[in-house]
Structure formats: structure tokens, C-alpha cells
Amino acid sequence: MGSIWGDVPTWITTLAVLLAVVQYLGERKRRRSESDREAREQATNLTVWTVTVMGTDRRYGVRISNTSGSTFHDVRIHALIHGEARRPIKLLIVPPGDHFVPFNGNDHDYTWDLARDVAEEDSDLRPYMQSDKYRVTSVQFRDNVGQQWATDDRAVLRAGGATT
């Protein structure tokens, strides 16, 4: 007469399958977490801040530093210059490096000049650190695998920011 609990080999097999499923799900969660951490790490390597170019002809602009070793795409930078929100800087691609985008002083079609390498500047670029009149208010971009990211006015990074 058979036991209501079944035979021992069936229970051992069932237990082994359950343990394998639990291990698989744990490993999948670990891999997803690692992948998310790597994506966030790349995204944190794009930093943007407002600067002034010292000298007789004082100029203003935004400095963009990409230390990721990869490109960023569809970058939109919103900044205050002289306390006023300006048209966003729109860049299709930001290669690795340190870039400067000069402010042209108007809000017409060419509010911002073409980006150039920081090394091309003949004067010191100094960051604004104590003025709310010169600051980046938000940045939206895609990393090199298409993940959308955004930062707010305190540079807090979040996934899924819309690029417009």
C-alpha cells in the first residue's frame, strides 16, 4: 500500500527542482542588478556645469565632461545664464573628452556657439559654485545602449528621463 506522501525519489526530485528554480531566480536578479549598476556608472561619467571664461573679454558657457570612454546621444542641457533660462543646448552626440559650449548672449537661433575642446580655450574656465544665476537646471541624454537618463538642478541622476 502506497504512502499518501508519495515515494522518496519523487520528493527528492521535486526538492531539487525547487532549489534550482530559486537559485536561477536569484542569479537572474543579481545579473540584472549588476547590469543596472554598470549602466548607472557609465551615466554618472557625463557631468555638466556652468563656467565663466576669465580675461578682458569675460564670456560664459557650459562645460561638458564625458569620462566614460563611450558616447552619449540626444543630449539636452538646460541652463540659467545671468539668472535667465536659455534655450537648451542640443547635441546629437557627445564623444569622450572635455568640451566647452560658449553662450552667444542671445536667445535667437544661435543662443549657443559650437562646442569645442576645453584645451582650445586660451583662458581659464572657472566653474560657478556660489551663484544661482549661473547653473545647469537639467540634463537629458541617452547612453550608448539607448538607455534614457536625466538629472535635475542638483545633478541627481535618474533612469528614464525623456529627451526632447
C-alpha positions in Angstrom: 0.0 0.0 0.0 1.4 3.4 -1.0 2.0 6.3 1.3 -0.1 9.5 1.0 3.2 11.4 0.7 4.4 9.5 -2.3 7.7 7.9 -2.8 11.1 9.3 -1.6 12.7 9.7 -5.1 9.8 11.9 -6.3 10.2 14.2 -3.2 13.9 14.4 -3.7 13.5 15.3 -7.4 10.8 17.9 -6.5 13.0 19.5 -3.9 16.0 19.6 -6.3 13.8 21.3 -9.0 12.6 23.9 -6.4 16.2 24.6 -5.3 17.3 25.0 -8.9 14.5 27.5 -9.6 15.3 29.5 -6.5 19.0 29.6 -7.5 18.2 30.6 -11.1 15.9 33.4 -10.0 18.5 34.7 -7.5 21.2 34.6 -10.2 19.0 36.5 -12.7 18.2 39.2 -10.1 22.0 39.5 -9.3 22.8 39.8 -13.0 20.1 42.4 -13.6 21.3 44.4 -10.6 24.9 44.3 -11.9 23.8 45.4 -15.3 21.8 48.3 -13.8 24.8 49.3 -11.7 27.1 49.3 -14.8 24.7 51.4 -16.8 24.4 53.9 -14.0 28.2 54.0 -13.6 28.5 55.0 -17.3 25.8 57.6 -17.0 27.5 59.2 -14.0 30.5 59.9 -16.2 28.7 62.7 -18.0 28.9 65.9 -16.0 27.8 69.4 -16.9 28.2 72.7 -15.2 28.3 76.4 -16.0 31.5 78.3 -16.3 32.9 81.7 -17.0 36.0 82.4 -19.1 38.2 84.9 -17.3 40.0 87.6 -19.1 39.4 91.1 -20.6 36.5 89.8 -22.6 34.6 87.8 -20.0 32.5 85.0 -21.5 30.0 82.5 -20.2 29.2 78.9 -21.1 28.7 75.3 -20.2 31.4 72.7 -19.7 30.6 69.1 -20.6 32.9 66.4 -19.3 32.5 62.8 -20.7 34.9 60.5 -18.9 33.0 57.3 -19.7 35.1 56.2 -22.8 31.8 55.9 -24.7 29.5 58.3 -26.5 26.3 59.9 -25.2 23.4 60.8 -27.5 20.5 63.2 -27.8 21.9 65.4 -25.1 19.7 68.3 -23.9 21.2 70.8 -21.4 19.0 73.4 -19.8 20.9 76.2 -18.1 20.5 79.6 -16.5 22.8 82.4 -17.6 22.5 85.8 -16.0 19.6 84.3 -14.0 17.5 83.6 -17.1 16.5 80.2 -18.5 18.0 79.9 -22.0 17.2 77.7 -25.0 18.6 74.2 -24.3 21.9 73.1 -25.8 21.0 70.3 -28.1 23.8 67.9 -29.1 23.3 64.7 -31.2 26.4 63.1 -29.8 28.9 63.9 -27.1 32.2 62.0 -27.6 34.6 61.3 -24.7 36.5 64.4 -23.6 36.2 67.8 -22.0 34.1 70.3 -24.0 33.1 73.9 -23.7 29.9 75.4 -25.3 30.1 79.2 -25.3 27.0 81.3 -24.7 26.3 83.8 -27.5 24.4 86.3 -25.4 21.0 86.0 -27.1 18.0 83.7 -27.4 17.8 83.7 -31.2 18.6 80.8 -33.4 22.2 80.6 -32.2 22.0 81.0 -28.4 25.0 78.7 -28.0 28.1 78.5 -30.1 29.6 75.3 -31.4 31.1 73.0 -28.8 34.9 73.0 -28.7 37.6 71.1 -26.8 38.4 72.8 -23.5 42.1 72.7 -24.4 41.4 75.2 -27.2 40.4 77.9 -24.7 43.2 80.4 -24.1 41.9 81.5 -20.7 40.9 79.8 -17.5 37.4 78.3 -17.3 36.1 78.8 -13.8 33.0 77.0 -12.5 30.2 78.8 -10.8 29.8 77.4 -7.4 28.1 80.1 -5.4 25.5 81.6 -7.7 22.0 80.5 -8.6 22.1 82.9 -11.6 24.6 80.6 -13.5 23.7 76.9 -13.3 22.6 73.9 -15.1 18.9 73.1 -14.3 18.6 69.8 -16.1 20.2 67.4 -18.5 18.6 64.6 -20.5 20.5 62.1 -22.6 20.8 58.5 -23.8 23.8 56.3 -23.2 25.5 54.2 -25.9 23.0 51.4 -25.5 19.9 53.6 -25.7 19.0 53.9 -22.0 17.5 57.3 -21.2 18.8 59.3 -18.3 18.1 62.7 -16.7 19.5 64.9 -14.0 17.8 67.7 -12.1 19.1 71.0 -10.9 21.1 69.2 -8.1 22.6 66.7 -10.6 20.6 63.8 -9.2 20.7 61.1 -11.8 17.6 59.0 -12.6 16.9 56.5 -15.3 14.1 57.0 -17.9 14.4 60.8 -18.3 12.7 61.9 -21.6 14.9 63.6 -24.2 13.2 66.4 -26.0 
